[in-house]
Amino acid sequence: MLTEYVFVDVTDVPVGDYVEQAQRELQNKLKLPTGYSILWSGQYEMALRVRHRLMLIVPVTVAIILFLLYCNTRSAVKTMIVALAVPFSAVGSIWMISALGYNMSIAVWLGILALLGIDAETGVFMLLYLDLAYEAARREHPQFTQVHLYDAIVEGAARRLRPKFMTFAIMCIGLIPILWSNGTGSEIMKRMAAPMIGGIFTSFILELLVYPPIYAVWREKGLKKEPIRDQIMAVGHLGAAQAIGADTIL
């Protein structure tokens, strides 16, 4: 078939968005004669293939992370608490990408996927510190109250501050210089580093501010159930004592 190529250099918009808009314009305004056809090739085809792969890879990655979290915590509630780090970091990632003027490319998605693993790790450590402080407070105070719960959560979150800040500082020191790099492959590396920097920044703040209240709400529900259970156990012990006394009299 006789073929003619038209080369298009797109710089201001993503290639996929440009092709979709161009296809709509051609479909509405261009009438091809019989035997003629238009095909789009080049970076658009590669981006389309990668987009289809990402539609499979992203859900599978999230499912694997949730499965590993559940295997570690053995609790669906704790798994969901740790998974809250994902929207915390997504806020910073979107802000950073928007501030730098980057489009949602393959490199950006790779950076977001890498950030999900880091967020899961830091969330597990935050939950671990809170659990350790909670268990220590339960052993120290037999009559565990809401005040003791709040004190334990504050203590656990305060102990997590230094490790969390070290993780945040190391990532910033390692990734921020990439934003000013100009060598070969720097355009891809910048788009991978940008969502990670923005996401770890908001995750650092929101995990310390939001995780403890959510943990407190969850543990408070357990405290409300304990008095009822204690009353039932007390009634059971009283009935057993009365039965023993009756047997003794007989």
KOLLUM-22243 format. One record per residue (C-alpha): residue number from 1; x, y, z. Coordinates in pm, 1 decimal. Example, Ala and Ser with C-alpha at 12.3 -4.5 7.8 and 13.67 -1.06 7.14 Angstrom:
<recs>
<rec resi="1" px="1230.0" py="-450.0" pz="780.0"/>
<rec resi="2" px="1367.0" py="-106.0" pz="714.0"/>
</recs>
This chain:
<recs>
<rec resi="1" px="0.0" py="0.0" pz="0.0"/>
<rec resi="2" px="117.1" py="349.0" pz="-78.2"/>
<rec resi="3" px="199.4" py="519.5" pz="254.8"/>
<rec resi="4" px="275.8" py="875.8" pz="356.5"/>
<rec resi="5" px="398.8" py="979.2" pz="702.3"/>
<rec resi="6" px="316.4" py="1296.0" pz="894.6"/>
<rec resi="7" px="551.0" py="1356.8" pz="1188.5"/>
<rec resi="8" px="415.6" py="1542.1" pz="1491.5"/>
<rec resi="9" px="633.5" py="1671.8" pz="1777.3"/>
<rec resi="10" px="426.7" py="1717.8" pz="2092.8"/>
<rec resi="11" px="578.8" py="1907.4" pz="2385.5"/>
<rec resi="12" px="304.1" py="2081.1" pz="2583.8"/>
<rec resi="13" px="52.3" py="1799.2" pz="2632.6"/>
<rec resi="14" px="79.6" py="1421.7" pz="2681.8"/>
<rec resi="15" px="101.1" py="1222.7" pz="2361.6"/>
<rec resi="16" px="-206.1" py="1016.3" pz="2448.0"/>
<rec resi="17" px="-421.8" py="1323.2" pz="2512.2"/>
<rec resi="18" px="-304.0" py="1486.0" pz="2189.0"/>
<rec resi="19" px="-385.4" py="1176.0" pz="1982.6"/>
<rec resi="20" px="-731.8" py="1138.7" pz="2136.0"/>
<rec resi="21" px="-813.7" py="1502.6" pz="2061.5"/>
<rec resi="22" px="-671.0" py="1479.0" pz="1710.8"/>
<rec resi="23" px="-872.2" py="1165.2" pz="1638.8"/>
<rec resi="24" px="-1194.0" py="1342.1" pz="1741.1"/>
<rec resi="25" px="-1111.5" py="1638.0" pz="1518.5"/>
<rec resi="26" px="-1030.3" py="1415.5" pz="1220.0"/>
<rec resi="27" px="-1342.4" py="1209.1" pz="1271.4"/>
<rec resi="28" px="-1563.3" py="1518.5" pz="1274.6"/>
<rec resi="29" px="-1395.7" py="1726.1" pz="1002.4"/>
<rec resi="30" px="-1219.6" py="1483.8" pz="766.9"/>
<rec resi="31" px="-1391.6" py="1257.8" pz="515.0"/>
<rec resi="32" px="-1153.1" py="1001.3" pz="370.6"/>
<rec resi="33" px="-1209.2" py="860.1" pz="19.7"/>
<rec resi="34" px="-1266.2" py="490.0" pz="-24.2"/>
<rec resi="35" px="-948.2" py="288.9" pz="26.8"/>
<rec resi="36" px="-778.0" py="548.4" pz="250.9"/>
<rec resi="37" px="-707.6" py="504.4" pz="622.4"/>
<rec resi="38" px="-521.0" py="680.0" pz="904.0"/>
<rec resi="39" px="-311.5" py="502.6" pz="1166.7"/>
<rec resi="40" px="-126.4" py="649.7" pz="1463.9"/>
<rec resi="41" px="215.3" py="508.8" pz="1548.2"/>
<rec resi="42" px="535.2" py="597.7" pz="1735.9"/>
<rec resi="43" px="537.3" py="691.9" pz="2102.9"/>
<rec resi="44" px="158.9" py="677.2" pz="2111.3"/>
<rec resi="45" px="159.2" py="302.9" pz="2046.8"/>
<rec resi="46" px="422.3" py="241.9" pz="2314.4"/>
<rec resi="47" px="234.4" py="456.7" pz="2565.5"/>
<rec resi="48" px="-87.9" py="271.5" pz="2487.4"/>
<rec resi="49" px="73.7" py="-68.0" pz="2548.7"/>
<rec resi="50" px="226.1" py="49.1" pz="2876.5"/>
<rec resi="51" px="-107.3" py="198.8" pz="2987.2"/>
<rec resi="52" px="-277.6" py="-138.4" pz="2939.7"/>
<rec resi="53" px="-1.8" py="-305.3" pz="3140.6"/>
<rec resi="54" px="-30.3" py="-48.6" pz="3419.1"/>
<rec resi="55" px="-403.7" py="-114.2" pz="3442.9"/>
<rec resi="56" px="-307.5" py="-467.6" pz="3543.9"/>
<rec resi="57" px="14.6" py="-397.2" pz="3736.4"/>
<rec resi="58" px="-122.0" py="-124.2" pz="3965.8"/>
<rec resi="59" px="-416.5" py="-325.6" pz="4109.1"/>
<rec resi="60" px="-195.9" py="-634.6" pz="4143.8"/>
<rec resi="61" px="69.5" py="-432.4" pz="4326.8"/>
<rec resi="62" px="-187.7" py="-284.5" pz="4565.7"/>
<rec resi="63" px="-337.7" py="-630.5" pz="4626.4"/>
<rec resi="64" px="5.9" py="-778.6" pz="4704.6"/>
<rec resi="65" px="83.4" py="-494.9" pz="4946.9"/>
<rec resi="66" px="-248.6" py="-546.9" pz="5129.1"/>
<rec resi="67" px="-190.3" py="-921.9" pz="5143.3"/>
<rec resi="68" px="158.2" py="-879.5" pz="5290.9"/>
<rec resi="69" px="25.1" py="-627.7" pz="5541.6"/>
<rec resi="70" px="-244.6" py="-870.0" pz="5651.8"/>
<rec resi="71" px="10.4" py="-1150.1" pz="5685.5"/>
<rec resi="72" px="218.6" py="-920.0" pz="5905.9"/>
<rec resi="73" px="-57.0" py="-775.7" pz="6125.7"/>
<rec resi="74" px="-305.9" py="-1066.7" pz="6124.5"/>
<rec resi="75" px="-580.7" py="-806.3" pz="6150.2"/>
<rec resi="76" px="-803.0" py="-656.7" pz="5883.1"/>
<rec resi="77" px="-846.7" py="-337.8" pz="6087.5"/>
<rec resi="78" px="-471.8" py="-287.6" pz="6126.4"/>
<rec resi="79" px="-425.6" py="-354.0" pz="5755.5"/>
<rec resi="80" px="-675.3" py="-82.5" pz="5668.7"/>
<rec resi="81" px="-509.9" py="159.0" pz="5913.0"/>
<rec resi="82" px="-172.1" py="103.9" pz="5747.2"/>
<rec resi="83" px="-331.6" py="137.1" pz="5402.2"/>
<rec resi="84" px="-441.7" py="489.8" pz="5495.9"/>
<rec resi="85" px="-85.3" py="598.4" pz="5416.2"/>
<rec resi="86" px="-169.7" py="565.4" pz="5046.4"/>
<rec resi="87" px="-407.3" py="867.0" pz="5027.1"/>
<rec resi="88" px="-175.0" py="1060.4" pz="5262.2"/>
<rec resi="89" px="111.6" py="1027.0" pz="5016.4"/>
<rec resi="90" px="-108.0" py="1061.7" pz="4706.4"/>
<rec resi="91" px="-194.9" py="1417.4" pz="4810.3"/>
<rec resi="92" px="169.6" py="1522.4" pz="4816.2"/>
<rec resi="93" px="248.2" py="1337.5" pz="4494.0"/>
<rec resi="94" px="-25.8" py="1515.3" pz="4300.9"/>
<rec resi="95" px="75.2" py="1853.3" pz="4444.6"/>
<rec resi="96" px="439.4" py="1798.4" pz="4350.9"/>
<rec resi="97" px="360.5" py="1680.4" pz="3998.7"/>
<rec resi="98" px="128.4" py="1976.7" pz="3945.1"/>
<rec resi="99" px="381.9" py="2226.1" pz="4084.9"/>
<rec resi="100" px="655.7" py="2101.6" pz="3850.6"/>
<rec resi="101" px="420.7" py="2091.1" pz="3550.5"/>
<rec resi="102" px="468.5" py="1718.6" pz="3482.1"/>
<rec resi="103" px="209.7" py="1506.3" pz="3306.2"/>
<rec resi="104" px="96.9" py="1160.9" pz="3422.7"/>
<rec resi="105" px="358.5" py="961.7" pz="3234.1"/>
<rec resi="106" px="494.7" py="611.1" pz="3280.0"/>
<rec resi="107" px="785.1" py="738.6" pz="3489.3"/>
<rec resi="108" px="544.4" py="920.1" pz="3722.3"/>
<rec resi="109" px="342.0" py="602.6" pz="3774.2"/>
<rec resi="110" px="659.8" py="409.2" pz="3852.7"/>
<rec resi="111" px="748.1" py="668.0" pz="4115.1"/>
<rec resi="112" px="401.5" py="637.2" pz="4268.5"/>
<rec resi="113" px="429.2" py="256.5" pz="4281.4"/>
<rec resi="114" px="766.6" py="283.3" pz="4456.2"/>
<rec resi="115" px="611.6" py="527.6" pz="4702.4"/>
<rec resi="116" px="335.1" py="280.8" pz="4790.6"/>
<rec resi="117" px="589.2" py="31.8" pz="4921.7"/>
<rec resi="118" px="766.1" py="295.7" pz="5130.7"/>
<rec resi="119" px="435.1" py="416.5" pz="5275.6"/>
<rec resi="120" px="336.0" py="63.8" pz="5371.8"/>
<rec resi="121" px="668.5" py="17.1" pz="5549.6"/>
<rec resi="122" px="645.4" py="342.9" pz="5745.4"/>
<rec resi="123" px="281.7" py="273.3" pz="5830.6"/>
<rec resi="124" px="371.1" py="-67.3" pz="5973.4"/>
<rec resi="125" px="637.5" py="90.6" pz="6193.4"/>
<rec resi="126" px="394.8" py="355.7" pz="6318.4"/>
<rec resi="127" px="141.9" py="85.9" pz="6406.6"/>
<rec resi="128" px="414.2" py="-118.4" pz="6577.6"/>
<rec resi="129" px="515.7" py="171.2" pz="6802.4"/>
<rec resi="130" px="153.7" py="238.7" pz="6894.6"/>
<rec resi="131" px="90.1" py="-129.0" pz="6970.8"/>
<rec resi="132" px="400.9" py="-155.4" pz="7189.2"/>
<rec resi="133" px="303.5" py="153.3" pz="7388.3"/>
<rec resi="134" px="-54.1" py="26.1" pz="7422.5"/>
<rec resi="135" px="48.6" py="-318.8" pz="7544.9"/>
<rec resi="136" px="297.5" py="-169.5" pz="7792.3"/>
<rec resi="137" px="26.6" py="60.2" pz="7931.6"/>
<rec resi="138" px="-216.5" py="-231.9" pz="7967.2"/>
<rec resi="139" px="39.4" py="-425.2" pz="8170.9"/>
<rec resi="140" px="121.2" py="-122.6" pz="8383.8"/>
<rec resi="141" px="-240.6" py="-23.6" pz="8457.4"/>
<rec resi="142" px="-473.9" py="-312.6" pz="8545.4"/>
<rec resi="143" px="-769.4" py="-69.8" pz="8549.7"/>
<rec resi="144" px="-709.2" py="61.6" pz="8198.8"/>
<rec resi="145" px="-904.2" py="378.9" pz="8120.4"/>
<rec resi="146" px="-939.7" py="619.4" pz="7832.5"/>
<rec resi="147" px="-683.0" py="855.3" pz="7987.6"/>
<rec resi="148" px="-426.6" py="575.7" pz="7998.3"/>
<rec resi="149" px="-506.4" py="497.8" pz="7634.9"/>
<rec resi="150" px="-442.2" py="854.3" pz="7521.7"/>
<rec resi="151" px="-119.2" py="873.9" pz="7718.0"/>
<rec resi="152" px="3.4" py="550.0" pz="7561.1"/>
<rec resi="153" px="-81.0" py="667.3" pz="7208.9"/>
<rec resi="154" px="99.3" py="998.8" pz="7259.4"/>
<rec resi="155" px="402.4" py="815.1" pz="7392.0"/>
<rec resi="156" px="407.1" py="572.2" pz="7098.1"/>
<rec resi="157" px="368.7" py="849.2" pz="6839.9"/>
<rec resi="158" px="644.4" py="1054.2" pz="7006.2"/>
<rec resi="159" px="883.2" py="758.7" pz="6991.9"/>
<rec resi="160" px="805.9" py="718.6" pz="6621.4"/>
<rec resi="161" px="894.3" py="1080.0" pz="6545.0"/>
<rec resi="162" px="1271.5" py="1036.4" pz="6521.2"/>
<rec resi="163" px="1271.2" py="720.5" pz="6299.5"/>
<rec resi="164" px="1008.0" py="879.5" pz="6076.3"/>
<rec resi="165" px="1209.3" py="1198.1" pz="6043.2"/>
<rec resi="166" px="1522.4" py="997.9" pz="5958.7"/>
<rec resi="167" px="1335.3" py="815.9" pz="5679.5"/>
<rec resi="168" px="1200.7" py="1145.3" pz="5548.8"/>
<rec resi="169" px="1542.3" py="1315.5" pz="5562.4"/>
<rec resi="170" px="1725.7" py="1030.0" pz="5388.7"/>
<rec resi="171" px="1474.9" py="1020.6" pz="5103.1"/>
<rec resi="172" px="1490.4" py="1397.0" pz="5057.9"/>
<rec resi="173" px="1871.2" py="1400.1" pz="5062.7"/>
<rec resi="174" px="1882.8" py="1120.8" pz="4807.6"/>
<rec resi="175" px="1605.3" py="1233.4" pz="4571.7"/>
<rec resi="176" px="1595.8" py="1614.5" pz="4573.8"/>
<rec resi="177" px="1929.4" py="1652.0" pz="4382.6"/>
<rec resi="178" px="1772.6" py="1450.6" pz="4098.9"/>
<rec resi="179" px="1531.9" py="1739.6" pz="4033.0"/>
<rec resi="180" px="1829.6" py="1958.2" pz="3929.7"/>
<rec resi="181" px="2011.0" py="1693.1" pz="3724.3"/>
<rec resi="182" px="2067.5" py="1752.1" pz="3352.0"/>
<rec resi="183" px="2245.8" py="1436.2" pz="3237.1"/>
<rec resi="184" px="2131.4" py="1148.2" pz="3022.2"/>
<rec resi="185" px="1802.4" py="1005.2" pz="3145.1"/>
<rec resi="186" px="1741.5" py="1296.8" pz="3381.2"/>
<rec resi="187" px="1398.0" py="1368.6" pz="3233.5"/>
<rec resi="188" px="1279.3" py="1021.1" pz="3333.0"/>
<rec resi="189" px="1447.8" py="1026.8" pz="3673.1"/>
<rec resi="190" px="1292.9" py="1364.9" pz="3758.0"/>
<rec resi="191" px="945.4" py="1232.4" pz="3692.7"/>
<rec resi="192" px="1012.0" py="925.4" pz="3906.1"/>
<rec resi="193" px="1155.3" py="1126.1" pz="4195.1"/>
<rec resi="194" px="892.6" py="1404.5" pz="4200.7"/>
<rec resi="195" px="595.1" py="1197.8" pz="4329.0"/>
<rec resi="196" px="817.4" py="1024.2" pz="4583.9"/>
<rec resi="197" px="942.7" py="1354.0" pz="4729.4"/>
<rec resi="198" px="598.2" py="1512.5" pz="4748.6"/>
<rec resi="199" px="436.7" py="1196.5" pz="4881.4"/>
<rec resi="200" px="688.8" py="1133.1" pz="5157.9"/>
<rec resi="201" px="653.3" py="1494.9" pz="5272.4"/>
<rec resi="202" px="276.2" py="1482.2" pz="5324.8"/>
<rec resi="203" px="296.2" py="1126.6" pz="5454.1"/>
<rec resi="204" px="547.0" py="1240.2" pz="5718.1"/>
<rec resi="205" px="303.6" py="1503.5" pz="5849.0"/>
<rec resi="206" px="-28.0" py="1323.0" pz="5811.8"/>
<rec resi="207" px="87.9" py="991.8" pz="5958.4"/>
<rec resi="208" px="191.6" py="1165.4" pz="6279.7"/>
<rec resi="209" px="-129.1" py="1370.1" pz="6297.2"/>
<rec resi="210" px="-395.7" py="1130.9" pz="6166.6"/>
<rec resi="211" px="-273.1" py="780.6" pz="6256.3"/>
<rec resi="212" px="-289.8" py="827.5" pz="6637.1"/>
<rec resi="213" px="-652.9" py="955.1" pz="6641.8"/>
<rec resi="214" px="-767.0" py="669.8" pz="6417.2"/>
<rec resi="215" px="-583.7" py="421.5" pz="6637.5"/>
<rec resi="216" px="-744.6" py="578.7" pz="6945.1"/>
<rec resi="217" px="-1095.7" py="546.1" pz="6797.8"/>
<rec resi="218" px="-1033.7" py="178.3" pz="6723.0"/>
<rec resi="219" px="-898.3" py="102.7" pz="7070.3"/>
<rec resi="220" px="-1177.9" py="299.0" pz="7239.1"/>
<rec resi="221" px="-1432.8" py="59.8" pz="7091.7"/>
<rec resi="222" px="-1248.7" py="-222.3" pz="7265.4"/>
<rec resi="223" px="-1257.5" py="-33.8" pz="7595.9"/>
<rec resi="224" px="-1636.0" py="8.1" pz="7572.0"/>
<rec resi="225" px="-1682.1" py="-366.9" pz="7534.8"/>
<rec resi="226" px="-1457.7" py="-458.5" pz="7826.2"/>
<rec resi="227" px="-1687.6" py="-334.1" pz="8110.8"/>
<rec resi="228" px="-1973.3" py="-548.4" pz="7980.2"/>
<rec resi="229" px="-1745.1" py="-848.1" pz="7960.2"/>
<rec resi="230" px="-1613.0" py="-780.3" pz="8310.9"/>
<rec resi="231" px="-1970.1" py="-761.3" pz="8446.3"/>
<rec resi="232" px="-2058.4" py="-1092.9" pz="8286.4"/>
<rec resi="233" px="-1745.9" py="-1253.7" pz="8431.8"/>
<rec resi="234" px="-1822.1" py="-1104.5" pz="8775.7"/>
<rec resi="235" px="-2178.1" py="-1240.3" pz="8767.2"/>
<rec resi="236" px="-2044.0" py="-1578.6" pz="8666.2"/>
<rec resi="237" px="-1792.9" py="-1582.3" pz="8951.1"/>
<rec resi="238" px="-2067.8" py="-1476.2" pz="9198.8"/>
<rec resi="239" px="-2295.2" py="-1754.2" pz="9082.6"/>
<rec resi="240" px="-2014.3" py="-2006.4" pz="9114.4"/>
<rec resi="241" px="-1936.2" py="-1885.0" pz="9467.7"/>
<rec resi="242" px="-2301.7" py="-1914.4" pz="9568.0"/>
<rec resi="243" px="-2318.5" py="-2262.5" pz="9427.0"/>
<rec resi="244" px="-2005.0" py="-2363.4" pz="9619.5"/>
<rec resi="245" px="-2154.0" py="-2217.3" pz="9941.0"/>
<rec resi="246" px="-2479.9" py="-2408.5" pz="9891.1"/>
<rec resi="247" px="-2290.2" py="-2732.0" pz="9838.1"/>
<rec resi="248" px="-2093.1" py="-2668.9" pz="10155.4"/>
<rec resi="249" px="-2410.7" py="-2612.9" pz="10359.2"/>
<rec resi="250" px="-2563.8" py="-2927.6" pz="10219.6"/>
</recs>
